[in-house]
Amino acid sequence: MKQVSIDKEPIGHYSPGIISNGNLYISGQTSVNLATRKPATGGIQAETLMALQKIEAILQASGLTKEAVVMCRVYITL
């Protein structure tokens, strides 16, 4: 297994991505901006965009693109 990270100091006690047996598994991502450590402002659209941008950064750090994604789930709370 190989860990994939996009943050020098992770916010939580998890690995953003793990490569195992040739597959990349990405942990759930929040809308917290890694540079400011604050949630994205601008409502649900800005928060969703931030989480998706973090997922894309993890893919890129692994040498993959969005075309390699097999499944993606989005959980939204109101």
Secondary structure, DSSP 8 states (H G I E B T S, - for coil): -EEE-S-SS-SSSS-SEEEETTEEEE----SB-TTT-SB-SSSHHHHHHHHHHHHHHHHHHTT--GGG----------
